[in-house]
Amino acid sequence: MRNKKVILMRSADNTFQTKSTNYRECQKNHAANIGGYAVDGCREFISSGGESTGRALVCAACGCHRNFHRKEDYSEVVSESSYTSSTRE
């Protein structure tokens, strides 16, 4: 799944905070009904459909819903000066 970046807030000094989310390994316990513990080994969520379809939240690799995959949130503060070149003439 692609990383999505969303601008959360922008301040007067041309800095803004971005947030991205990744979905990693599947944590669904397939042996819970018999009192055991077994995961399927899926390493990363891969959407099985486009964003506007019903299959967007189902993993193409393991068939589980996206909520069974471990979620990683990242936030980063970016300033406009970081986009400018550091070499000046």
Beta strands, then each sheet from edge to edge (+ up, - down):
strand 1: 4-10
strand 2: 15-26
strand 3: 69-79
sheet 1: 1+ 2- 3+
end
